[in-house]
């Protein structure tokens, strides 16, 4: 009945298997689990159809795609690394 991240696919709104969508689904999942335990109605989850995909290819090289644009190179790896590190700092502050 409940799922989030790469294991979840919504037939009416399929999305790519991406960490971006998993991160966005987490808070909605947590809120709906609390609602279910309290016997309340579940809130629908509406996802954005836009996301930036950043793929680490190893050797400090990455590919980015989004909005019909594809970028690649070492500078994309540095950009992805910066984004990932900022996310992890925010995540650790929550715990």
C-alpha positions as CSV (number, residue, x, y, z in Angstrom):
1,X,0.0,0.0,0.0
2,X,2.9,2.4,0.7
3,X,6.1,2.8,-1.3
4,X,8.6,5.5,-2.3
5,X,11.7,5.8,-4.3
6,X,13.0,3.4,-6.9
7,X,10.7,0.6,-5.8
8,X,7.6,2.7,-6.5
9,X,5.8,3.2,-9.8
10,X,2.5,4.9,-10.2
11,X,0.6,3.6,-13.2
12,X,-1.2,6.9,-13.6
13,X,2.0,9.0,-13.4
14,X,5.1,7.0,-14.1
15,X,8.4,8.7,-13.4
16,X,12.0,7.8,-14.1
17,X,13.8,5.8,-11.4
18,X,15.7,8.7,-9.9
19,X,17.0,9.8,-6.5
20,X,15.4,13.2,-7.1
21,X,11.9,11.7,-7.2
22,X,12.7,9.4,-4.2
23,X,13.8,12.4,-2.1
24,X,10.6,14.3,-3.0
25,X,8.4,11.3,-2.1
26,X,9.9,10.8,1.3
27,X,8.1,13.6,3.2
28,X,4.7,12.8,1.6
29,X,5.2,9.1,2.5
30,X,6.0,10.0,6.1
31,X,2.9,12.3,6.4
32,X,0.6,9.7,4.9
33,X,1.9,7.0,7.2
34,X,1.1,9.2,10.1
35,X,-2.4,9.9,8.6
36,X,-3.0,6.2,8.2
37,X,-2.0,5.4,11.8
38,X,-4.3,8.1,13.0
39,X,-7.2,6.8,10.8
40,X,-7.2,10.0,8.7
41,X,-7.7,10.2,4.9
42,X,-4.5,10.0,2.9
43,X,-3.2,13.1,1.0
44,X,-2.5,12.6,-2.7
45,X,1.1,13.0,-3.8
46,X,1.6,15.2,-6.8
47,X,5.1,15.1,-8.3
48,X,6.8,17.6,-10.6
49,X,7.4,16.3,-14.1
50,X,10.7,18.2,-14.2
51,X,13.9,17.0,-12.7
52,X,17.6,17.3,-13.3
53,X,19.4,13.9,-13.7
54,X,23.0,13.8,-12.7
55,X,24.9,10.6,-13.4
56,X,28.4,10.0,-12.0
57,X,30.3,8.0,-14.6
58,X,33.4,7.5,-12.5
59,X,36.9,9.1,-12.8
60,X,35.4,12.5,-11.9
61,X,33.3,12.6,-15.0
62,X,29.5,13.0,-15.0
63,X,26.5,13.6,-17.3
64,X,23.6,15.9,-16.6
65,X,20.3,15.9,-18.5
66,X,17.1,17.8,-18.0
67,X,14.7,19.8,-20.1
68,X,16.0,18.4,-23.3
69,X,19.6,19.5,-22.6
70,X,22.5,17.2,-22.0
71,X,25.8,18.3,-20.5
72,X,28.9,16.3,-19.7
73,X,32.4,16.5,-18.4
74,X,34.6,16.9,-15.3
75,X,32.9,20.2,-14.5
76,X,29.6,18.4,-14.3
77,X,31.1,16.0,-11.9
78,X,32.2,18.9,-9.7
79,X,28.7,20.4,-9.9
80,X,27.1,17.0,-8.9
81,X,29.6,16.6,-6.1
82,X,28.7,20.1,-4.8
83,X,25.0,19.4,-5.0
84,X,25.4,15.9,-3.3
85,X,27.5,17.3,-0.4
86,X,25.0,20.2,0.2
87,X,22.1,17.6,0.3
88,X,24.0,15.4,2.8
89,X,24.7,18.4,5.1
90,X,21.0,19.2,5.1
91,X,20.1,15.5,5.7
92,X,22.5,15.2,8.7
93,X,21.1,18.4,10.2
94,X,17.6,16.8,10.3
95,X,18.8,13.8,12.3
